[in-house]
Amino acid sequence: MKRELLALATLTLALATPAPALAQKGAGQKAKPKTAEAQDPLRQQAVSMLNGLVNEAADVTDTFDRVVVQTEVADALWPVDEARARELFAASFREIEKLAADSEPERSQAARRMQTLRQRVLSRVSKRDPKLANTLVRSVPAVPPTAEQRWQQMYGASTPQGEALLGLATQALRTDIKQAVALARYALPEGLSQSLRLFLLRLRAKDQAAADALFEEALGVAQAARPGRLFDVLVVWDYAYQPPLFYLGGVSWPRGKEEPRFPVKDALRQKAIAFAVRALGENALQLSEAAPPEADANERRAQLSNLYSVIQQLLPTIEAAAPDSANSLRAQLSGLEQDLRTAGQKLPGPPQAEEESDAAGDDVEALLARAFKAGQGEAGDGLYMKAAFKLFERKQYERAAEAASKIGDPARRAMIEEPVNFNRAGELIVKGDPEEALRVAARLKTPLLRVNVMAKAGAAYLEKKDYSRWATVLGEAQTLADKIDPSIDLGAATLGIASAFGEHDALRAFEALTLSVQIINKVPADVRLWNVLSPLGGGQLSVYNYEWKDAGDGGMTSFKAAYPRPAGLADVMSQLSRLDFDRTVSLARQLKAKNLSLVVQTSIARKAIEGPPDAAPQAKRVASR
C-alpha cells in the first residue's frame, strides 16, 4: 500500500538596491532617463551574467539538462528581454522532442522524461504568458488516442492538451486567480472533464463570480456537442446542484461530507436543466434508432445503462424544479427500462457505499490487546507495529512511540520508531518547544534526521530571541553534518543550517553554505543532482510519503518512510546573495555539476533582477561562536 502527499516546490524571488537620483546635465536641461540596469549596478551585473548564461546553457551536452537550464535562464531573462526569453522558451520546448526513443523498451522511459520536461517548461511559461503556454501545449504532435484513452475520456479524462493546461491552471490558482482562469479557458476547447470540474470547485472556493463565469463558458462548450455527452451533463449538474454523489458506468464521484455548499443563481440552474433535458433527449433519440450492423452489442448495452442511470439521478430534482420538462424524461426512463429488461440486463443503480471495516485489526485498542496476548515473537511484533502505525496516522505520536517500544525485533521497531520520533520533533517545533524537540530528536538513529531537526530548532530559537541557544544548536548541527557521508539529502540539510544563520550571522551562514557545496560535489556523478535544487515535502519536518505491508493476521510486516528536504540550493543561494552577491556567485560556480551550477547562478541573477526596491539588509552578528 502506498500513501503520497506530494508537494510541488517553486523558487522564491527578492532583491534589488535603490536607484540613485539622476543628476541634471545643466540648468533647464533634463537628463535622459536611465534604464533600470543603469540605475542599479547590481541589477546590471545580474543582467550581464544572464546574457553569458544564455550562451553557456546552449553548450550543455545532455538534452534533458540543457532544456532545464535554458528554461530557467529564459524565465529569469523575461523581465529584461521578453522577446529573447520567448525564443528561449520555444527553443527549449522544441528540444524536448529530441528525447523521443525509437525502440519499444526505451519508449516509455523517454515518454516520462519528455512529460516531466514539458511540465517544467510550461510551469515557467504559464506564469509569464498563459497564451504562450497554450501555443506550446498545442504544438505537441497529436497522437491518436488508444482504446483505453477513449474509454477514459468517456468517464471524464481530458485530452493530453487539456490535462496539461488544467494542471497549470490548478498550480496558478494558489497565487494568481486571473492567470489561472486564463489557462483554464484555453483548455475549454478540449471539452468538460474531471480536471475541469475540480478546478471549478477550487476556483469557486476562492472567487465564486469568476467560477460562475467560467462555468457558463464551459456550459456553452458542452451545448455545442450533438448529442451532448452524458459526463458533461453530470459535470454541469454537479456544479449547479452540488449533489452528494454522482455516478456513471460504475464510476462514482462523491462529494466530501465537509465540502462547503455554495449558493447558485436560479438563472444558472435553469440553464443547467435546459441543457440536461436537451442532451438526455438527444441521447435517447439516438439510441432508439436501429443500430448499424457493425455496432458493438456490449457497447450499446453500456450506453443504455449509462443513460438510464443519468436520468435516474436528475429526475427527482427536475420534477420539483421544472415539472413540464420531467414528463419527457419519465417517458425516456420507461423506454430505457424496457430495453434493458429485454436485453436481460440488470437496471443500474447507485454504487453501494463501502462500509467501514469494524474488524479487530482496524481498532487500536483491539490490536494492542491482541499483541499483548500474542506475546513476544513475529505475531506480537506485527500487531504492535500495526497499532503504532495507526496511532502515527492519527498524529498520536507519544502513544505510537509507546506501542513501538514493545516490538521485540530491533529492525522492525526502528522502521516505525524513526518516523514517529521525527514527526513528533517537528510537531514540537511548530508548537514553539524546540528544547523538547531536541530531546525527542536525540532518540533518532539516523544522524541526517537529527541535523534536519537541529536546523529547524535553531531557527525556532532565533524566533524566540534566544541567541545563545540559536548559535549553539546550529553549530552542533554543522559539526554533526561534517561527520556524515556525503549525499544529496545531507547537502540539503546543511543548506537548512545556512538558511537558519542567514543575515544574522553571515560569516557562519557562508561557512555552512560552503560545506553544503563541498558535500554536493562529493556526491557520485550518476546521482540526479536536480533533487537538491528545491525543498521536498513542503519544507516541514514531517514524513511526506510512506509505504507499508500488512500481514494476514491483521498486523504489519514492514514500513518505509520518505523524509522531507527542508531546504533547497536555489532558494538558499538566492537568499544569501542579498548579503554578498559576488561570494554567492563564486560558490555557485564551484559546483562541479555544470548544469546545477548554471541553474543556481540563474536563480541568483533572477533574485537581483526581480527583487524588491529596498536595499539588501546589512549582515549582522547576534552571537559569537
C-alpha positions as CSV (number, residue, x, y, z in Angstrom):
1,M,0.0,0.0,0.0
2,K,1.2,3.5,-0.6
3,R,0.1,6.9,0.5
4,E,1.6,10.0,-1.1
5,L,1.4,13.6,-0.2
6,L,3.1,15.4,-2.9
7,A,4.2,18.5,-2.8
8,L,5.3,20.9,-5.6
9,A,8.2,23.4,-4.8
10,T,9.0,26.8,-6.5
11,L,11.8,29.4,-6.3
12,T,11.4,32.5,-4.1
13,L,12.4,35.8,-5.6
14,A,13.6,39.0,-3.9
15,L,16.4,41.6,-4.3
16,A,17.4,45.0,-5.7
17,T,19.1,48.1,-4.4
18,P,17.6,51.6,-4.6
19,A,18.3,53.6,-7.7
20,P,20.5,56.7,-7.2
21,A,19.0,60.0,-8.0
22,L,19.5,61.2,-11.6
23,A,21.9,64.2,-11.9
24,Q,20.9,67.0,-14.3
25,K,23.3,67.9,-17.1
26,G,22.7,71.6,-16.8
27,A,20.2,74.3,-15.8
28,G,16.9,73.8,-17.5
29,Q,18.1,70.7,-19.3
30,K,16.5,67.4,-18.2
31,A,18.7,64.3,-18.0
32,K,17.7,61.4,-20.2
33,P,16.0,58.7,-18.1
34,K,18.4,55.8,-17.4
35,T,17.5,52.2,-17.8
36,A,16.8,50.1,-14.7
37,E,20.1,48.4,-15.2
38,A,22.0,51.8,-15.3
39,Q,20.2,52.9,-12.1
40,D,21.2,49.7,-10.3
41,P,24.7,48.4,-10.7
42,L,23.9,45.1,-9.1
43,R,20.9,44.6,-11.5
44,Q,23.2,45.5,-14.4
45,Q,25.7,42.9,-13.2
46,A,22.9,40.3,-12.9
47,V,21.7,41.0,-16.5
48,S,25.2,40.8,-17.8
49,M,25.6,37.4,-16.0
50,L,22.3,36.2,-17.5
51,N,23.4,37.0,-21.0
52,G,26.5,34.9,-20.5
53,L,24.4,32.1,-19.1
54,V,22.4,32.0,-22.3
55,N,25.5,31.0,-24.2
56,E,26.7,28.6,-21.5
57,A,23.2,26.9,-21.4
58,A,23.4,26.2,-25.2
59,D,26.7,24.3,-24.6
60,V,25.2,21.8,-22.1
61,T,25.6,18.4,-23.9
62,D,22.8,16.4,-22.2
63,T,19.4,17.2,-23.8
64,F,17.4,16.9,-20.6
65,D,19.8,19.1,-18.6
66,R,20.1,21.6,-21.5
67,V,16.3,22.1,-21.6
68,V,16.2,22.6,-17.8
69,V,18.9,25.2,-17.8
70,Q,17.6,27.0,-20.8
71,T,14.1,27.1,-19.3
72,E,15.4,28.7,-16.1
73,V,17.5,31.2,-18.0
74,A,14.6,32.2,-20.2
75,D,12.4,32.7,-17.1
76,A,15.0,34.9,-15.4
77,L,15.6,36.8,-18.6
78,W,11.9,37.6,-19.2
79,P,11.7,40.9,-17.2
80,V,14.7,42.4,-19.1
81,D,14.4,40.9,-22.6
82,E,11.0,39.4,-23.1
83,A,11.5,38.7,-26.9
84,R,14.7,36.7,-26.3
85,A,13.1,34.9,-23.4
86,R,10.2,33.8,-25.6
87,E,12.6,32.5,-28.2
88,L,14.4,30.5,-25.5
89,F,11.2,29.1,-24.1
90,A,10.1,28.0,-27.6
91,A,13.5,26.5,-28.4
92,S,13.6,24.6,-25.1
93,F,10.2,23.2,-25.7
94,R,11.2,22.0,-29.2
95,E,14.4,20.4,-27.9
96,I,12.3,18.0,-25.8
97,E,11.3,16.1,-29.0
98,K,15.0,15.0,-29.3
99,L,14.4,12.7,-26.4
100,A,11.9,10.5,-28.3
101,A,13.1,6.9,-28.5
102,D,12.7,4.6,-31.4
103,S,12.9,1.2,-29.7
104,E,10.0,-0.1,-27.7
105,P,11.9,-0.9,-24.4
106,E,13.1,2.8,-24.2
107,R,9.9,4.4,-25.4
108,S,8.0,4.5,-22.1
109,Q,11.0,5.9,-20.2
110,A,11.6,8.5,-22.8
111,A,7.9,9.5,-22.7
112,R,8.1,10.0,-19.0
113,R,11.2,12.2,-19.3
114,M,9.6,14.2,-22.1
115,Q,6.4,14.7,-20.0
116,T,8.5,15.8,-17.0
117,L,10.3,18.4,-19.1
118,R,7.2,19.7,-20.8
119,Q,5.6,20.2,-17.4
120,R,8.7,22.1,-16.2
121,V,8.8,24.4,-19.2
122,L,5.1,25.0,-19.2
123,S,5.0,25.8,-15.5
124,R,7.5,28.6,-16.0
125,V,5.9,29.9,-19.3
126,S,2.4,29.9,-17.8
127,K,3.4,32.3,-15.1
128,R,4.8,34.7,-17.7
129,D,2.2,34.4,-20.5
130,P,-0.7,31.9,-20.5
131,K,-1.3,32.5,-24.2
132,L,2.3,31.3,-25.0
133,A,1.8,28.3,-22.7
134,N,-1.3,27.4,-24.7
135,T,0.6,27.8,-28.0
136,L,3.3,25.5,-26.8
137,V,0.9,22.9,-25.5
138,R,-0.8,22.7,-28.9
139,S,2.5,22.4,-30.7
140,V,3.0,18.9,-29.3
141,P,2.4,16.4,-32.1
142,A,-1.0,14.9,-31.8
143,V,-1.2,11.1,-31.2
144,P,-4.4,9.2,-31.9
145,P,-6.0,8.1,-28.6
146,T,-5.8,4.5,-27.7
147,A,-9.0,2.4,-26.9
148,E,-8.2,2.8,-23.2
149,Q,-7.8,6.6,-23.6
150,R,-11.2,6.8,-25.4
151,W,-12.8,4.9,-22.6
152,Q,-11.2,7.2,-20.0
153,Q,-12.4,10.3,-21.9
154,M,-15.9,9.0,-21.8
155,Y,-15.7,9.0,-18.0
156,G,-14.1,12.3,-17.5
157,A,-10.5,12.3,-18.6
158,S,-9.4,15.2,-20.8
159,T,-7.1,15.1,-23.8
160,P,-3.3,15.4,-23.0
161,Q,-3.5,19.1,-24.0
162,G,-6.5,19.7,-21.8
163,E,-4.9,17.9,-18.8
164,A,-1.7,19.9,-19.3
165,L,-3.5,23.3,-19.3
166,L,-5.7,22.4,-16.4
167,G,-2.7,21.2,-14.4
168,L,-1.1,24.6,-15.0
169,A,-4.3,26.4,-14.1
170,T,-4.6,24.5,-10.8
171,Q,-1.0,25.3,-10.0
172,A,-1.5,29.0,-10.8
173,L,-4.7,29.1,-8.7
174,R,-2.6,29.2,-5.5
175,T,-1.2,32.6,-6.3
176,D,-2.9,34.2,-9.3
177,I,-6.6,33.7,-9.9
178,K,-6.7,35.8,-13.1
179,Q,-3.9,33.8,-14.6
180,A,-5.4,30.5,-13.5
181,V,-8.7,31.3,-15.2
182,A,-6.9,32.3,-18.4
183,L,-5.2,29.0,-18.5
184,A,-8.4,27.0,-17.8
185,R,-10.2,29.0,-20.5
186,Y,-7.6,27.8,-23.0
187,A,-8.5,24.2,-22.0
188,L,-12.2,24.6,-22.8
189,P,-12.0,23.5,-26.4
190,E,-10.9,20.1,-25.2
191,G,-14.3,19.7,-23.5
192,L,-15.5,19.2,-20.0
193,S,-13.5,16.8,-17.8
194,Q,-13.0,15.7,-14.2
195,S,-10.0,18.0,-14.1
196,L,-12.1,21.0,-15.2
197,R,-14.8,20.0,-12.6
198,L,-12.2,20.0,-9.8
199,F,-10.7,23.3,-11.0
200,L,-14.2,24.9,-11.0
201,L,-14.8,23.7,-7.4
202,R,-11.4,25.1,-6.2
203,L,-12.0,28.3,-8.1
204,R,-15.4,28.7,-6.6
205,A,-14.0,28.4,-3.1
206,K,-11.7,31.4,-3.9
207,D,-13.8,33.6,-6.3
208,Q,-17.4,32.4,-6.9
209,A,-18.1,35.1,-9.5
210,A,-15.1,34.0,-11.6
211,A,-16.1,30.4,-11.2
212,D,-19.7,31.1,-12.3
213,A,-18.4,33.0,-15.4
214,L,-16.0,30.2,-16.4
215,F,-18.8,27.6,-15.8
216,E,-21.1,29.4,-18.2
217,E,-18.4,29.3,-20.8
218,A,-17.9,25.6,-20.2
219,L,-21.6,25.1,-20.5
220,G,-21.5,26.8,-23.9
221,V,-18.9,24.3,-25.0
222,A,-21.0,21.3,-23.7
223,Q,-24.1,22.7,-25.5
224,A,-22.2,22.7,-28.8
225,A,-21.8,18.9,-28.8
226,R,-24.5,16.8,-30.6
227,P,-25.6,14.8,-28.8
228,G,-24.5,16.2,-25.5
229,R,-22.1,14.0,-23.6
230,L,-23.5,12.3,-20.5
231,F,-20.4,13.1,-18.5
232,D,-20.9,16.8,-19.4
233,V,-24.5,16.6,-18.1
234,L,-23.2,15.3,-14.8
235,V,-20.5,17.9,-14.5
236,V,-23.0,20.7,-15.2
237,W,-25.4,19.2,-12.7
238,D,-22.7,18.8,-10.1
239,Y,-21.8,22.5,-10.3
240,A,-25.4,23.7,-10.3
241,Y,-27.0,21.4,-7.7
242,Q,-24.0,20.1,-5.8
243,P,-25.4,16.5,-5.1
244,P,-23.6,14.4,-2.5
245,L,-22.8,11.9,-5.2
246,F,-23.0,11.3,-9.0
247,Y,-22.0,8.2,-10.9
248,L,-21.7,6.9,-14.4
249,G,-21.0,3.3,-15.6
250,G,-19.8,2.1,-12.2
251,V,-17.5,5.1,-11.6
252,S,-18.7,7.4,-8.8
253,W,-17.7,10.9,-7.8
254,P,-18.7,11.6,-4.1
255,R,-18.7,15.0,-2.5
256,G,-16.9,15.2,0.8
257,K,-19.0,15.5,3.9
258,E,-17.2,18.6,5.0
259,E,-17.1,20.2,1.5
260,P,-18.9,23.6,1.6
261,R,-22.0,24.2,-0.5
262,F,-22.4,27.5,-2.4
263,P,-25.4,29.5,-3.4
264,V,-26.3,29.2,-7.1
265,K,-28.3,31.7,-9.1
266,D,-31.7,30.4,-10.3
267,A,-30.9,31.5,-13.9
268,L,-27.8,29.4,-13.9
269,R,-29.7,26.4,-12.6
270,Q,-32.4,26.8,-15.3
271,K,-29.7,26.8,-17.9
272,A,-28.3,23.5,-16.4
273,I,-31.8,22.0,-16.5
274,A,-32.4,23.1,-20.1
275,F,-29.0,21.6,-21.2
276,A,-29.6,18.4,-19.3
277,V,-33.1,17.8,-20.7
278,R,-31.9,18.5,-24.3
279,A,-28.8,16.4,-24.1
280,L,-30.6,13.4,-22.5
281,G,-33.4,13.6,-25.1
282,E,-30.8,13.6,-27.9
283,N,-29.1,10.6,-26.5
284,A,-32.4,8.8,-26.1
285,L,-33.3,9.5,-29.7
286,Q,-30.0,8.3,-31.0
287,L,-30.3,5.0,-29.0
288,S,-33.9,4.5,-30.2
289,E,-32.7,4.3,-33.8
290,A,-31.8,1.0,-35.3
291,A,-28.1,0.2,-34.6
292,P,-25.9,-0.3,-37.6
293,P,-24.8,-3.9,-38.2
294,E,-21.2,-3.2,-37.2
295,A,-22.2,-1.8,-33.8
296,D,-20.9,-3.5,-30.7
297,A,-23.7,-5.0,-28.7
298,N,-21.9,-4.7,-25.4
299,E,-21.2,-1.0,-26.1
300,R,-24.8,-0.4,-26.9
301,R,-26.0,-2.0,-23.7
302,A,-23.5,0.2,-21.8
303,Q,-24.9,3.3,-23.4
304,L,-28.4,2.3,-22.5
305,S,-27.4,1.6,-18.9
306,N,-25.5,4.9,-18.6
307,L,-28.3,7.0,-20.0
308,Y,-30.8,5.3,-17.6
309,S,-28.6,6.0,-14.6
310,V,-28.1,9.7,-15.5
311,I,-31.8,10.3,-16.0
312,Q,-32.5,8.4,-12.7
313,Q,-30.1,10.7,-10.8
314,L,-31.5,14.0,-12.3
315,L,-35.2,13.2,-12.5
316,P,-36.3,13.9,-8.8
317,T,-34.7,17.4,-8.9
318,I,-36.2,18.2,-12.3
319,E,-39.6,17.0,-11.2
320,A,-39.5,19.6,-8.4
321,A,-37.9,22.5,-10.3
322,A,-39.3,22.0,-13.9
323,P,-42.3,19.7,-13.9
324,D,-43.0,20.2,-17.6
325,S,-39.6,19.1,-18.5
326,A,-39.8,16.0,-16.3
327,N,-42.6,14.4,-18.4
328,S,-40.3,13.6,-21.4
329,L,-37.6,12.3,-19.0
330,R,-40.1,9.9,-17.4
331,A,-41.1,8.6,-20.8
332,Q,-37.5,8.1,-21.8
333,L,-36.7,6.3,-18.5
334,S,-39.6,3.9,-19.0
335,G,-38.5,3.1,-22.6
336,L,-34.9,2.5,-21.4
337,E,-36.1,0.2,-18.6
338,Q,-38.0,-1.9,-21.2
339,D,-34.9,-2.1,-23.5
340,L,-32.7,-3.1,-20.6
341,R,-35.0,-5.8,-19.4
342,T,-35.4,-7.1,-23.0
343,A,-31.7,-7.3,-23.2
344,G,-31.6,-9.3,-20.0
345,Q,-29.7,-6.6,-18.2
346,K,-30.0,-5.5,-14.6
347,L,-31.2,-2.0,-14.0
348,P,-28.4,0.2,-12.9
349,G,-28.5,1.9,-9.5
350,P,-26.2,4.0,-7.3
351,P,-23.0,2.3,-6.3
352,Q,-23.0,0.6,-2.9
353,A,-21.2,2.7,-0.3
354,E,-18.2,0.9,1.1
355,E,-18.8,0.0,4.7
356,E,-16.1,0.9,7.1
357,S,-14.4,-2.2,8.4
358,D,-15.0,-2.8,12.1
359,A,-12.6,-5.7,12.2
360,A,-10.5,-6.0,15.3
361,G,-7.4,-5.4,13.1
362,D,-8.5,-1.9,12.4
363,D,-9.1,-0.9,16.1
364,V,-6.0,0.3,18.0
365,E,-7.2,-1.0,21.4
366,A,-8.1,-4.4,19.9
367,L,-4.7,-4.5,18.2
368,L,-2.9,-3.7,21.5
369,A,-4.9,-6.4,23.3
370,R,-4.2,-9.0,20.6
371,A,-0.5,-8.1,20.6
372,F,-0.2,-8.4,24.4
373,K,-1.9,-11.8,24.2
374,A,0.4,-13.0,21.4
375,G,3.4,-12.1,23.4
376,Q,6.9,-11.8,22.0
377,G,7.6,-13.1,18.6
378,E,6.7,-12.3,15.0
379,A,2.9,-12.2,15.5
380,G,3.1,-9.8,18.5
381,D,5.6,-7.6,16.8
382,G,3.4,-7.3,13.7
383,L,0.4,-6.3,15.8
384,Y,2.3,-3.8,17.9
385,M,3.7,-2.4,14.7
386,K,0.2,-2.0,13.2
387,A,-1.1,-0.3,16.4
388,A,1.9,2.1,16.3
389,F,1.2,2.8,12.6
390,K,-2.5,3.6,13.3
391,L,-1.5,6.0,16.0
392,F,1.1,7.5,13.8
393,E,-1.5,8.2,11.1
394,R,-3.7,9.9,13.8
395,K,-0.7,12.0,14.9
396,Q,-0.8,10.5,18.4
397,Y,2.9,10.3,18.4
398,E,3.5,9.6,22.1
399,R,1.2,6.6,22.2
400,A,2.7,5.5,18.9
401,A,6.2,5.6,20.4
402,E,5.0,3.6,23.4
403,A,3.4,0.9,21.2
404,A,6.6,0.8,19.0
405,S,8.8,0.3,22.0
406,K,7.2,-3.1,22.7
407,I,8.3,-4.5,19.3
408,G,11.0,-7.1,20.1
409,D,12.7,-7.1,16.7
410,P,15.1,-4.1,16.7
411,A,14.9,-3.7,12.9
412,R,11.1,-3.7,12.8
413,R,11.0,-1.4,15.8
414,A,13.2,1.1,14.1
415,M,11.0,1.1,11.0
416,I,8.2,2.8,12.9
417,E,10.0,4.5,15.8
418,E,12.1,6.7,13.5
419,P,9.2,8.4,11.6
420,V,7.2,8.7,14.8
421,N,10.0,10.5,16.6
422,F,10.8,12.6,13.6
423,N,7.2,13.8,13.2
424,R,6.9,14.3,16.9
425,A,10.0,16.6,16.9
426,G,8.7,18.6,14.0
427,E,5.3,19.0,15.8
428,L,7.0,20.3,18.9
429,I,9.0,22.9,16.9
430,V,5.8,24.1,15.3
431,K,4.2,24.4,18.8
432,G,7.2,26.5,19.9
433,D,9.1,24.0,22.1
434,P,12.4,23.4,20.4
435,E,14.1,22.2,23.6
436,E,11.7,19.2,23.9
437,A,12.0,18.7,20.1
438,L,15.8,18.2,20.6
439,R,15.2,15.7,23.4
440,V,13.0,13.7,21.1
441,A,15.5,14.1,18.2
442,A,18.2,12.6,20.4
443,R,16.3,9.2,20.1
444,L,16.6,9.3,16.3
445,K,19.0,6.7,15.0
446,T,19.7,8.5,11.7
447,P,22.2,11.4,12.1
448,L,20.9,13.1,9.0
449,L,17.4,13.4,10.5
450,R,18.9,14.8,13.7
451,V,20.7,17.5,11.6
452,N,17.3,18.5,10.0
453,V,15.6,18.8,13.4
454,M,18.6,20.8,14.9
455,A,18.5,23.2,11.9
456,K,14.8,23.8,12.4
457,A,15.2,24.0,16.2
458,G,17.9,26.6,15.8
459,A,15.6,28.8,13.6
460,A,13.0,28.4,16.3
461,Y,15.4,29.7,19.0
462,L,16.1,32.7,16.8
463,E,12.4,33.5,16.7
464,K,12.4,33.3,20.5
465,K,15.4,35.7,20.5
466,D,17.4,33.1,22.4
467,Y,20.6,33.9,20.6
468,S,22.8,31.7,22.7
469,R,20.9,28.5,22.0
470,W,20.4,29.5,18.4
471,A,24.1,29.7,17.8
472,T,25.0,26.6,19.9
473,V,22.4,24.3,18.3
474,L,23.2,25.4,14.8
475,G,26.9,25.0,15.5
476,E,26.3,21.5,16.8
477,A,24.2,20.7,13.7
478,Q,27.0,21.8,11.4
479,T,29.6,19.7,13.3
480,L,27.4,16.7,13.1
481,A,26.8,17.2,9.3
482,D,30.5,17.3,8.7
483,K,30.8,13.8,10.0
484,I,28.2,12.2,7.8
485,D,28.8,10.5,4.5
486,P,28.0,12.9,1.6
487,S,24.6,12.7,0.0
488,I,22.0,14.9,-1.7
489,D,19.9,14.9,1.5
490,L,22.9,15.8,3.6
491,G,23.7,18.7,1.3
492,A,20.0,19.9,1.7
493,A,20.2,19.5,5.5
494,T,23.3,21.7,5.6
495,L,21.5,24.3,3.5
496,G,19.0,24.4,6.3
497,I,21.7,25.4,8.7
498,A,23.0,28.1,6.3
499,S,19.4,29.5,6.0
500,A,18.9,29.5,9.8
501,F,22.1,31.5,10.3
502,G,21.1,33.8,7.4
503,E,21.6,37.5,7.7
504,H,22.0,37.3,11.5
505,D,25.4,35.7,11.2
506,A,26.6,36.0,7.5
507,L,30.0,34.5,8.3
508,R,28.7,31.3,9.7
509,A,25.9,31.2,7.0
510,F,28.5,31.2,4.3
511,E,30.6,28.6,6.2
512,A,27.5,26.3,6.2
513,L,26.8,27.1,2.5
514,T,30.4,26.3,1.6
515,L,30.1,23.0,3.5
516,S,26.9,22.2,1.5
517,V,28.7,22.9,-1.8
518,Q,31.6,20.6,-0.8
519,I,29.1,17.8,0.2
520,I,27.2,18.1,-3.1
521,N,30.5,18.0,-5.1
522,K,31.3,14.7,-3.4
523,V,28.1,13.0,-4.4
524,P,28.6,10.4,-7.2
525,A,28.1,11.8,-10.7
526,D,25.4,9.2,-11.5
527,V,23.0,10.7,-8.9
528,R,20.4,13.1,-10.3
529,L,21.6,16.3,-8.6
530,W,18.5,18.3,-9.6
531,N,16.8,17.0,-6.5
532,V,18.9,19.3,-4.3
533,L,17.6,22.5,-6.0
534,S,14.2,22.7,-4.2
535,P,12.7,21.7,-0.9
536,L,10.7,18.5,-0.8
537,G,7.7,17.7,1.3
538,G,6.6,21.3,1.9
539,G,9.7,22.2,3.9
540,Q,8.2,20.8,7.1
541,L,9.6,18.2,9.5
542,S,7.1,15.6,8.7
543,V,7.2,12.4,6.7
544,Y,5.6,13.2,3.3
545,N,5.2,9.7,1.9
546,Y,5.2,6.2,3.2
547,E,4.6,2.6,2.2
548,W,3.7,-0.4,4.3
549,K,2.8,-4.1,4.0
550,D,0.1,-5.8,6.0
551,A,0.3,-9.3,7.5
552,G,-2.5,-11.8,7.0
553,D,-3.3,-11.8,10.7
554,G,-4.1,-8.0,10.9
555,G,-0.6,-6.9,11.8
556,M,2.2,-5.4,9.7
557,T,5.4,-6.7,8.3
558,S,7.2,-3.5,7.1
559,F,7.0,0.3,7.0
560,K,9.1,2.6,4.9
561,A,9.0,6.4,5.2
562,A,10.2,9.1,2.9
563,Y,11.6,12.2,4.7
564,P,11.5,15.8,3.5
565,R,14.3,18.0,2.4
566,P,13.5,21.2,4.3
567,A,15.8,23.5,2.2
568,G,16.7,23.9,-1.5
569,L,20.0,25.0,-3.0
570,A,18.4,27.6,-5.3
571,D,16.4,29.1,-2.5
572,V,19.2,29.4,0.0
573,M,21.8,30.7,-2.5
574,S,19.3,33.3,-3.6
575,Q,18.6,34.2,0.0
576,L,22.3,34.7,0.9
577,S,23.0,36.6,-2.3
578,R,21.4,39.5,-0.7
579,L,24.2,39.6,1.8
580,D,27.1,39.1,-0.6
581,F,26.3,38.7,-4.3
582,D,29.8,38.1,-5.6
583,R,30.6,35.5,-2.9
584,T,27.4,33.6,-3.6
585,V,28.0,33.6,-7.3
586,S,31.6,32.3,-6.7
587,L,30.2,29.4,-4.6
588,A,27.7,28.6,-7.3
589,R,30.4,28.4,-9.8
590,Q,32.3,26.0,-7.6
591,L,29.6,23.4,-8.1
592,K,31.2,20.6,-10.2
593,A,28.0,19.7,-12.0
594,K,27.8,22.3,-14.7
595,N,24.1,22.0,-15.2
596,L,23.4,22.5,-11.5
597,S,25.9,25.4,-11.3
598,L,24.2,27.2,-14.2
599,V,20.7,26.9,-12.8
600,V,21.8,28.2,-9.4
601,Q,23.6,31.1,-11.0
602,T,20.4,31.9,-12.9
603,S,18.4,31.9,-9.7
604,I,20.8,34.3,-8.1
605,A,20.6,36.6,-11.1
606,R,16.8,36.4,-11.0
607,K,16.8,37.4,-7.4
608,A,18.8,40.5,-8.2
609,I,16.6,41.4,-11.2
610,E,13.1,40.8,-9.8
611,G,13.8,41.6,-6.1
612,P,12.1,44.5,-4.1
613,P,13.4,48.0,-4.3
614,D,14.6,48.1,-0.7
615,A,18.3,47.7,-0.1
616,A,19.7,44.4,0.9
617,P,19.9,44.0,4.7
618,Q,23.2,44.5,6.4
619,A,24.7,41.3,7.7
620,K,24.9,41.3,11.4
621,R,26.3,39.1,14.2
622,V,24.0,38.5,17.1
623,A,26.0,35.8,18.7
624,S,29.7,34.8,18.8
625,R,31.0,31.3,18.3
